[in-house]
Amino acid sequence: MVDASLEPRVSGLGGVHIVRAAPPRRHCGSNFDATLVLDVQPARLLLRGELDLHAGAQLTELASPYATKRMVVDLTDIDFIDSSGLNALLSLHARSASAGGALMVGPMSPVAERLFDMTGTLHYLRRADC
């Protein structure tokens, strides 16, 4: 049985095709929101809040169906990211590469920048020119 609250929502906004994760989920005091804008090249994956284990699953559910697209992940509004969130991004990158798409990292918050620096994983992801 699929939890209806996890199903992506699709809407048209002024000719722009937007896929948004179900309403921002709150668990144990944290929050996360993901919006995928498809009608731009490359597509934009806008993330906000705390990218942890629960949010990583939500992110994967939202973005996986679009793995064949070129996407830029905007981490500007990420307040917290842990190893589970990083793993979700790296897994999406691998899935995208094997499907003929590309997942690139765009602008990022100091918190996200620090995690990539500490783990040395940014070289696995292509940096988008934004």
Secondary structure, DSSP 4 states (H G I P E B T S, - for coil): ---GGGS-EEEEETTEEEEE-SS-EEETTEEEEEEEE-SSSSEEEEEEEEESHHHHHHHHHHHGGGTTSEEEEEEEEEEEE-HHHHHHHHHHHHHHHHTT-EEEEEEE-HHHHHHHHHHT-GGGSEEP--
